[in-house]
């Protein structure tokens, strides 16, 4: 079971990185459009995703 968990995490890592990059880009887009409330929500979501990716 441990081996499967490790393999899953290794395969998910590139997808998580792309998702976090997409959230960064979306936050930047919202900020440039002066939609600061939505940009803050995206930032919170990104922080939650980044924290969950680091959790064991």
mmCIF file of the N, C-alpha and C atoms, coordinates in Angstrom:
data_MODEL
# 
_entry.id   MODEL 
# 
loop_
_atom_site.group_PDB 
_atom_site.id 
_atom_site.type_symbol 
_atom_site.label_atom_id 
_atom_site.label_alt_id 
_atom_site.label_comp_id 
_atom_site.label_asym_id 
_atom_site.label_entity_id 
_atom_site.label_seq_id 
_atom_site.pdbx_PDB_ins_code 
_atom_site.Cartn_x 
_atom_site.Cartn_y 
_atom_site.Cartn_z 
_atom_site.occupancy 
_atom_site.B_iso_or_equiv 
_atom_site.pdbx_formal_charge 
_atom_site.auth_seq_id 
_atom_site.auth_comp_id 
_atom_site.auth_asym_id 
_atom_site.auth_atom_id 
_atom_site.pdbx_PDB_model_num 
ATOM 1   N N  . UNK A 1 1  ? 0.826   -1.195 0.000   1.00 0.00 ? 1  UNK A N  1 
ATOM 2   C CA . UNK A 1 1  ? 0.000   0.000  0.000   1.00 0.00 ? 1  UNK A CA 1 
ATOM 3   C C  . UNK A 1 1  ? 0.872   1.262  0.000   1.00 0.00 ? 1  UNK A C  1 
ATOM 4   N N  . UNK A 1 2  ? 1.939   1.219  0.740   1.00 0.00 ? 2  UNK A N  1 
ATOM 5   C CA . UNK A 1 2  ? 2.838   2.371  0.797   1.00 0.00 ? 2  UNK A CA 1 
ATOM 6   C C  . UNK A 1 2  ? 3.432   2.668  -0.571  1.00 0.00 ? 2  UNK A C  1 
ATOM 7   N N  . UNK A 1 3  ? 3.777   1.624  -1.282  1.00 0.00 ? 3  UNK A N  1 
ATOM 8   C CA . UNK A 1 3  ? 4.353   1.795  -2.621  1.00 0.00 ? 3  UNK A CA 1 
ATOM 9   C C  . UNK A 1 3  ? 3.347   2.443  -3.565  1.00 0.00 ? 3  UNK A C  1 
ATOM 10  N N  . UNK A 1 4  ? 2.097   2.015  -3.483  1.00 0.00 ? 4  UNK A N  1 
ATOM 11  C CA . UNK A 1 4  ? 1.066   2.608  -4.334  1.00 0.00 ? 4  UNK A CA 1 
ATOM 12  C C  . UNK A 1 4  ? 0.842   4.080  -4.001  1.00 0.00 ? 4  UNK A C  1 
ATOM 13  N N  . UNK A 1 5  ? 0.850   4.393  -2.725  1.00 0.00 ? 5  UNK A N  1 
ATOM 14  C CA . UNK A 1 5  ? 0.686   5.781  -2.298  1.00 0.00 ? 5  UNK A CA 1 
ATOM 15  C C  . UNK A 1 5  ? 1.835   6.636  -2.819  1.00 0.00 ? 5  UNK A C  1 
ATOM 16  N N  . UNK A 1 6  ? 3.036   6.123  -2.729  1.00 0.00 ? 6  UNK A N  1 
ATOM 17  C CA . UNK A 1 6  ? 4.208   6.847  -3.219  1.00 0.00 ? 6  UNK A CA 1 
ATOM 18  C C  . UNK A 1 6  ? 4.127   7.066  -4.724  1.00 0.00 ? 6  UNK A C  1 
ATOM 19  N N  . UNK A 1 7  ? 3.740   6.030  -5.458  1.00 0.00 ? 7  UNK A N  1 
ATOM 20  C CA . UNK A 1 7  ? 3.605   6.158  -6.905  1.00 0.00 ? 7  UNK A CA 1 
ATOM 21  C C  . UNK A 1 7  ? 2.541   7.177  -7.275  1.00 0.00 ? 7  UNK A C  1 
ATOM 22  N N  . UNK A 1 8  ? 1.430   7.155  -6.568  1.00 0.00 ? 8  UNK A N  1 
ATOM 23  C CA . UNK A 1 8  ? 0.349   8.115  -6.830  1.00 0.00 ? 8  UNK A CA 1 
ATOM 24  C C  . UNK A 1 8  ? 0.837   9.543  -6.619  1.00 0.00 ? 8  UNK A C  1 
ATOM 25  N N  . UNK A 1 9  ? 1.529   9.758  -5.524  1.00 0.00 ? 9  UNK A N  1 
ATOM 26  C CA . UNK A 1 9  ? 2.033   11.104 -5.233  1.00 0.00 ? 9  UNK A CA 1 
ATOM 27  C C  . UNK A 1 9  ? 3.025   11.565 -6.296  1.00 0.00 ? 9  UNK A C  1 
ATOM 28  N N  . UNK A 1 10 ? 3.862   10.674 -6.746  1.00 0.00 ? 10 UNK A N  1 
ATOM 29  C CA . UNK A 1 10 ? 4.838   11.032 -7.785  1.00 0.00 ? 10 UNK A CA 1 
ATOM 30  C C  . UNK A 1 10 ? 4.140   11.398 -9.095  1.00 0.00 ? 10 UNK A C  1 
ATOM 31  N N  . UNK A 1 11 ? 3.073   10.693 -9.417  1.00 0.00 ? 11 UNK A N  1 
ATOM 32  C CA . UNK A 1 11 ? 2.346   10.977 -10.656 1.00 0.00 ? 11 UNK A CA 1 
ATOM 33  C C  . UNK A 1 11 ? 1.495   12.237 -10.554 1.00 0.00 ? 11 UNK A C  1 
ATOM 34  N N  . UNK A 1 12 ? 1.033   12.522 -9.360  1.00 0.00 ? 12 UNK A N  1 
ATOM 35  C CA . UNK A 1 12 ? 0.196   13.710 -9.181  1.00 0.00 ? 12 UNK A CA 1 
ATOM 36  C C  . UNK A 1 12 ? 1.000   15.012 -9.118  1.00 0.00 ? 12 UNK A C  1 
ATOM 37  N N  . UNK A 1 13 ? 2.256   14.935 -8.733  1.00 0.00 ? 13 UNK A N  1 
ATOM 38  C CA . UNK A 1 13 ? 3.065   16.135 -8.536  1.00 0.00 ? 13 UNK A CA 1 
ATOM 39  C C  . UNK A 1 13 ? 3.091   17.055 -9.757  1.00 0.00 ? 13 UNK A C  1 
ATOM 40  N N  . UNK A 1 14 ? 3.347   16.560 -10.962 1.00 0.00 ? 14 UNK A N  1 
ATOM 41  C CA . UNK A 1 14 ? 3.352   17.467 -12.129 1.00 0.00 ? 14 UNK A CA 1 
ATOM 42  C C  . UNK A 1 14 ? 1.982   18.114 -12.361 1.00 0.00 ? 14 UNK A C  1 
ATOM 43  N N  . UNK A 1 15 ? 0.918   17.373 -12.111 1.00 0.00 ? 15 UNK A N  1 
ATOM 44  C CA . UNK A 1 15 ? -0.423  17.937 -12.285 1.00 0.00 ? 15 UNK A CA 1 
ATOM 45  C C  . UNK A 1 15 ? -0.693  19.029 -11.255 1.00 0.00 ? 15 UNK A C  1 
ATOM 46  N N  . UNK A 1 16 ? -0.271  18.808 -10.036 1.00 0.00 ? 16 UNK A N  1 
ATOM 47  C CA . UNK A 1 16 ? -0.436  19.829 -8.996  1.00 0.00 ? 16 UNK A CA 1 
ATOM 48  C C  . UNK A 1 16 ? 0.320   21.098 -9.351  1.00 0.00 ? 16 UNK A C  1 
ATOM 49  N N  . UNK A 1 17 ? 1.535   20.925 -9.850  1.00 0.00 ? 17 UNK A N  1 
ATOM 50  C CA . UNK A 1 17 ? 2.332   22.088 -10.224 1.00 0.00 ? 17 UNK A CA 1 
ATOM 51  C C  . UNK A 1 17 ? 1.659   22.889 -11.337 1.00 0.00 ? 17 UNK A C  1 
ATOM 52  N N  . UNK A 1 18 ? 1.119   22.204 -12.326 1.00 0.00 ? 18 UNK A N  1 
ATOM 53  C CA . UNK A 1 18 ? 0.420   22.894 -13.412 1.00 0.00 ? 18 UNK A CA 1 
ATOM 54  C C  . UNK A 1 18 ? -0.822  23.612 -12.892 1.00 0.00 ? 18 UNK A C  1 
ATOM 55  N N  . UNK A 1 19 ? -1.537  22.965 -11.981 1.00 0.00 ? 19 UNK A N  1 
ATOM 56  C CA . UNK A 1 19 ? -2.733  23.573 -11.410 1.00 0.00 ? 19 UNK A CA 1 
ATOM 57  C C  . UNK A 1 19 ? -2.367  24.833 -10.626 1.00 0.00 ? 19 UNK A C  1 
ATOM 58  N N  . UNK A 1 20 ? -1.307  24.772 -9.838  1.00 0.00 ? 20 UNK A N  1 
ATOM 59  C CA . UNK A 1 20 ? -0.880  25.940 -9.074  1.00 0.00 ? 20 UNK A CA 1 
ATOM 60  C C  . UNK A 1 20 ? -0.429  27.070 -10.006 1.00 0.00 ? 20 UNK A C  1 
ATOM 61  N N  . UNK A 1 21 ? 0.234   26.712 -11.095 1.00 0.00 ? 21 UNK A N  1 
ATOM 62  C CA . UNK A 1 21 ? 0.641   27.724 -12.078 1.00 0.00 ? 21 UNK A CA 1 
ATOM 63  C C  . UNK A 1 21 ? -0.580  28.367 -12.728 1.00 0.00 ? 21 UNK A C  1 
ATOM 64  N N  . UNK A 1 22 ? -1.586  27.556 -13.018 1.00 0.00 ? 22 UNK A N  1 
ATOM 65  C CA . UNK A 1 22 ? -2.807  28.084 -13.623 1.00 0.00 ? 22 UNK A CA 1 
ATOM 66  C C  . UNK A 1 22 ? -3.513  29.026 -12.652 1.00 0.00 ? 22 UNK A C  1 
ATOM 67  N N  . UNK A 1 23 ? -3.535  28.676 -11.373 1.00 0.00 ? 23 UNK A N  1 
ATOM 68  C CA . UNK A 1 23 ? -4.140  29.559 -10.384 1.00 0.00 ? 23 UNK A CA 1 
ATOM 69  C C  . UNK A 1 23 ? -3.369  30.875 -10.273 1.00 0.00 ? 23 UNK A C  1 
ATOM 70  N N  . UNK A 1 24 ? -2.046  30.800 -10.341 1.00 0.00 ? 24 UNK A N  1 
ATOM 71  C CA . UNK A 1 24 ? -1.235  32.021 -10.325 1.00 0.00 ? 24 UNK A CA 1 
ATOM 72  C C  . UNK A 1 24 ? -1.581  32.925 -11.504 1.00 0.00 ? 24 UNK A C  1 
ATOM 73  N N  . UNK A 1 25 ? -1.674  32.325 -12.673 1.00 0.00 ? 25 UNK A N  1 
ATOM 74  C CA . UNK A 1 25 ? -1.980  33.096 -13.880 1.00 0.00 ? 25 UNK A CA 1 
ATOM 75  C C  . UNK A 1 25 ? -3.375  33.716 -13.785 1.00 0.00 ? 25 UNK A C  1 
ATOM 76  N N  . UNK A 1 26 ? -4.318  32.954 -13.264 1.00 0.00 ? 26 UNK A N  1 
ATOM 77  C CA . UNK A 1 26 ? -5.685  33.457 -13.130 1.00 0.00 ? 26 UNK A CA 1 
ATOM 78  C C  . UNK A 1 26 ? -5.741  34.602 -12.122 1.00 0.00 ? 26 UNK A C  1 
ATOM 79  N N  . UNK A 1 27 ? -5.006  34.464 -11.040 1.00 0.00 ? 27 UNK A N  1 
ATOM 80  C CA . UNK A 1 27 ? -4.955  35.542 -10.040 1.00 0.00 ? 27 UNK A CA 1 
ATOM 81  C C  . UNK A 1 27 ? -4.383  36.811 -10.664 1.00 0.00 ? 27 UNK A C  1 
ATOM 82  N N  . UNK A 1 28 ? -3.344  36.669 -11.448 1.00 0.00 ? 28 UNK A N  1 
ATOM 83  C CA . UNK A 1 28 ? -2.742  37.826 -12.117 1.00 0.00 ? 28 UNK A CA 1 
ATOM 84  C C  . UNK A 1 28 ? -3.740  38.470 -13.080 1.00 0.00 ? 28 UNK A C  1 
ATOM 85  N N  . UNK A 1 29 ? -4.444  37.641 -13.829 1.00 0.00 ? 29 UNK A N  1 
ATOM 86  C CA . UNK A 1 29 ? -5.446  38.139 -14.776 1.00 0.00 ? 29 UNK A CA 1 
ATOM 87  C C  . UNK A 1 29 ? -6.553  38.913 -14.051 1.00 0.00 ? 29 UNK A C  1 
ATOM 88  N N  . UNK A 1 30 ? -7.024  38.368 -12.959 1.00 0.00 ? 30 UNK A N  1 
ATOM 89  C CA . UNK A 1 30 ? -8.075  39.038 -12.189 1.00 0.00 ? 30 UNK A CA 1 
ATOM 90  C C  . UNK A 1 30 ? -7.578  40.348 -11.590 1.00 0.00 ? 30 UNK A C  1 
ATOM 91  N N  . UNK A 1 31 ? -6.352  40.350 -11.128 1.00 0.00 ? 31 UNK A N  1 
ATOM 92  C CA . UNK A 1 31 ? -5.778  41.560 -10.544 1.00 0.00 ? 31 UNK A CA 1 
ATOM 93  C C  . UNK A 1 31 ? -5.658  42.656 -11.604 1.00 0.00 ? 31 UNK A C  1 
ATOM 94  N N  . UNK A 1 32 ? -5.181  42.281 -12.778 1.00 0.00 ? 32 UNK A N  1 
ATOM 95  C CA . UNK A 1 32 ? -5.055  43.256 -13.867 1.00 0.00 ? 32 UNK A CA 1 
ATOM 96  C C  . UNK A 1 32 ? -6.406  43.803 -14.293 1.00 0.00 ? 32 UNK A C  1 
ATOM 97  N N  . UNK A 1 33 ? -7.442  42.979 -14.170 1.00 0.00 ? 33 UNK A N  1 
ATOM 98  C CA . UNK A 1 33 ? -8.796  43.408 -14.522 1.00 0.00 ? 33 UNK A CA 1 
ATOM 99  C C  . UNK A 1 33 ? -9.457  44.172 -13.376 1.00 0.00 ? 33 UNK A C  1 
ATOM 100 N N  . UNK A 1 34 ? -8.688  44.398 -12.324 1.00 0.00 ? 34 UNK A N  1 
ATOM 101 C CA . UNK A 1 34 ? -9.141  45.134 -11.144 1.00 0.00 ? 34 UNK A CA 1 
ATOM 102 C C  . UNK A 1 34 ? -10.308 44.429 -10.429 1.00 0.00 ? 34 UNK A C  1 
ATOM 103 N N  . UNK A 1 35 ? -10.312 43.112 -10.514 1.00 0.00 ? 35 UNK A N  1 
ATOM 104 C CA . UNK A 1 35 ? -11.294 42.297 -9.810  1.00 0.00 ? 35 UNK A CA 1 
ATOM 105 C C  . UNK A 1 35 ? -10.589 41.706 -8.586  1.00 0.00 ? 35 UNK A C  1 
ATOM 106 N N  . UNK A 1 36 ? -10.333 42.571 -7.612  1.00 0.00 ? 36 UNK A N  1 
ATOM 107 C CA . UNK A 1 36 ? -9.477  42.204 -6.491  1.00 0.00 ? 36 UNK A CA 1 
ATOM 108 C C  . UNK A 1 36 ? -10.117 41.192 -5.549  1.00 0.00 ? 36 UNK A C  1 
ATOM 109 N N  . UNK A 1 37 ? -11.421 41.255 -5.369  1.00 0.00 ? 37 UNK A N  1 
ATOM 110 C CA . UNK A 1 37 ? -12.086 40.283 -4.502  1.00 0.00 ? 37 UNK A CA 1 
ATOM 111 C C  . UNK A 1 37 ? -11.926 38.862 -5.047  1.00 0.00 ? 37 UNK A C  1 
ATOM 112 N N  . UNK A 1 38 ? -12.142 38.707 -6.325  1.00 0.00 ? 38 UNK A N  1 
ATOM 113 C CA . UNK A 1 38 ? -11.993 37.391 -6.943  1.00 0.00 ? 38 UNK A CA 1 
ATOM 114 C C  . UNK A 1 38 ? -10.531 36.946 -6.917  1.00 0.00 ? 38 UNK A C  1 
ATOM 115 N N  . UNK A 1 39 ? -9.612  37.879 -7.122  1.00 0.00 ? 39 UNK A N  1 
ATOM 116 C CA . UNK A 1 39 ? -8.190  37.552 -7.083  1.00 0.00 ? 39 UNK A CA 1 
ATOM 117 C C  . UNK A 1 39 ? -7.789  37.053 -5.695  1.00 0.00 ? 39 UNK A C  1 
ATOM 118 N N  . UNK A 1 40 ? -8.344  37.654 -4.665  1.00 0.00 ? 40 UNK A N  1 
ATOM 119 C CA . UNK A 1 40 ? -8.049  37.201 -3.301  1.00 0.00 ? 40 UNK A CA 1 
ATOM 120 C C  . UNK A 1 40 ? -8.606  35.800 -3.047  1.00 0.00 ? 40 UNK A C  1 
ATOM 121 N N  . UNK A 1 41 ? -9.758  35.514 -3.592  1.00 0.00 ? 41 UNK A N  1 
ATOM 122 C CA . UNK A 1 41 ? -10.339 34.174 -3.439  1.00 0.00 ? 41 UNK A CA 1 
ATOM 123 C C  . UNK A 1 41 ? -9.465  33.128 -4.138  1.00 0.00 ? 41 UNK A C  1 
ATOM 124 N N  . UNK A 1 42 ? -8.976  33.464 -5.312  1.00 0.00 ? 42 UNK A N  1 
ATOM 125 C CA . UNK A 1 42 ? -8.093  32.549 -6.038  1.00 0.00 ? 42 UNK A CA 1 
ATOM 126 C C  . UNK A 1 42 ? -6.799  32.364 -5.253  1.00 0.00 ? 42 UNK A C  1 
ATOM 127 N N  . UNK A 1 43 ? -6.298  33.428 -4.682  1.00 0.00 ? 43 UNK A N  1 
ATOM 128 C CA . UNK A 1 43 ? -5.074  33.330 -3.873  1.00 0.00 ? 43 UNK A CA 1 
ATOM 129 C C  . UNK A 1 43 ? -5.277  32.402 -2.679  1.00 0.00 ? 43 UNK A C  1 
ATOM 130 N N  . UNK A 1 44 ? -6.417  32.517 -2.013  1.00 0.00 ? 44 UNK A N  1 
ATOM 131 C CA . UNK A 1 44 ? -6.711  31.638 -0.878  1.00 0.00 ? 44 UNK A CA 1 
ATOM 132 C C  . UNK A 1 44 ? -6.761  30.181 -1.333  1.00 0.00 ? 44 UNK A C  1 
ATOM 133 N N  . UNK A 1 45 ? -7.419  29.949 -2.459  1.00 0.00 ? 45 UNK A N  1 
ATOM 134 C CA . UNK A 1 45 ? -7.523  28.588 -2.987  1.00 0.00 ? 45 UNK A CA 1 
ATOM 135 C C  . UNK A 1 45 ? -6.148  28.032 -3.319  1.00 0.00 ? 45 UNK A C  1 
ATOM 136 N N  . UNK A 1 46 ? -5.303  28.869 -3.908  1.00 0.00 ? 46 UNK A N  1 
ATOM 137 C CA . UNK A 1 46 ? -3.955  28.428 -4.268  1.00 0.00 ? 46 UNK A CA 1 
ATOM 138 C C  . UNK A 1 46 ? -3.171  28.066 -3.024  1.00 0.00 ? 46 UNK A C  1 
ATOM 139 N N  . UNK A 1 47 ? -3.281  28.885 -1.984  1.00 0.00 ? 47 UNK A N  1 
ATOM 140 C CA . UNK A 1 47 ? -2.574  28.614 -0.739  1.00 0.00 ? 47 UNK A CA 1 
ATOM 141 C C  . UNK A 1 47 ? -3.054  27.304 -0.116  1.00 0.00 ? 47 UNK A C  1 
ATOM 142 N N  . UNK A 1 48 ? -4.353  27.051 -0.163  1.00 0.00 ? 48 UNK A N  1 
ATOM 143 C CA . UNK A 1 48 ? -4.884  25.796 0.369   1.00 0.00 ? 48 UNK A CA 1 
ATOM 144 C C  . UNK A 1 48 ? -4.365  24.599 -0.430  1.00 0.00 ? 48 UNK A C  1 
ATOM 145 N N  . UNK A 1 49 ? -4.352  24.735 -1.738  1.00 0.00 ? 49 UNK A N  1 
ATOM 146 C CA . UNK A 1 49 ? -3.859  23.649 -2.588  1.00 0.00 ? 49 UNK A CA 1 
ATOM 147 C C  . UNK A 1 49 ? -2.379  23.400 -2.348  1.00 0.00 ? 49 UNK A C  1 
ATOM 148 N N  . UNK A 1 50 ? -1.600  24.461 -2.216  1.00 0.00 ? 50 UNK A N  1 
ATOM 149 C CA . UNK A 1 50 ? -0.173  24.311 -1.983  1.00 0.00 ? 50 UNK A CA 1 
ATOM 150 C C  . UNK A 1 50 ? 0.085   23.651 -0.631  1.00 0.00 ? 50 UNK A C  1 
ATOM 151 N N  . UNK A 1 51 ? -0.687  24.029 0.368   1.00 0.00 ? 51 UNK A N  1 
ATOM 152 C CA . UNK A 1 51 ? -0.523  23.431 1.693   1.00 0.00 ? 51 UNK A CA 1 
ATOM 153 C C  . UNK A 1 51 ? -0.903  21.953 1.683   1.00 0.00 ? 51 UNK A C  1 
ATOM 154 N N  . UNK A 1 52 ? -1.965  21.615 0.973   1.00 0.00 ? 52 UNK A N  1 
ATOM 155 C CA . UNK A 1 52 ? -2.383  20.203 0.934   1.00 0.00 ? 52 UNK A CA 1 
ATOM 156 C C  . UNK A 1 52 ? -1.392  19.357 0.154   1.00 0.00 ? 52 UNK A C  1 
ATOM 157 N N  . UNK A 1 53 ? -0.725  19.957 -0.798  1.00 0.00 ? 53 UNK A N  1 
ATOM 158 C CA . UNK A 1 53 ? 0.287   19.217 -1.573  1.00 0.00 ? 53 UNK A CA 1 
ATOM 159 C C  . UNK A 1 53 ? 1.501   18.901 -0.710  1.00 0.00 ? 53 UNK A C  1 
ATOM 160 N N  . UNK A 1 54 ? 1.782   19.738 0.262   1.00 0.00 ? 54 UNK A N  1 
ATOM 161 C CA . UNK A 1 54 ? 2.932   19.523 1.138   1.00 0.00 ? 54 UNK A CA 1 
ATOM 162 C C  . UNK A 1 54 ? 2.610   18.577 2.300   1.00 0.00 ? 54 UNK A C  1 
ATOM 163 N N  . UNK A 1 55 ? 1.332   18.440 2.621   1.00 0.00 ? 55 UNK A N  1 
ATOM 164 C CA . UNK A 1 55 ? 0.929   17.576 3.733   1.00 0.00 ? 55 UNK A CA 1 
ATOM 165 C C  . UNK A 1 55 ? 1.190   16.117 3.384   1.00 0.00 ? 55 UNK A C  1 
ATOM 166 N N  . UNK A 1 56 ? 1.573   15.331 4.374   1.00 0.00 ? 56 UNK A N  1 
ATOM 167 C CA . UNK A 1 56 ? 1.858   13.907 4.109   1.00 0.00 ? 56 UNK A CA 1 
ATOM 168 C C  . UNK A 1 56 ? 0.633   13.107 3.794   1.00 0.00 ? 56 UNK A C  1 
# 
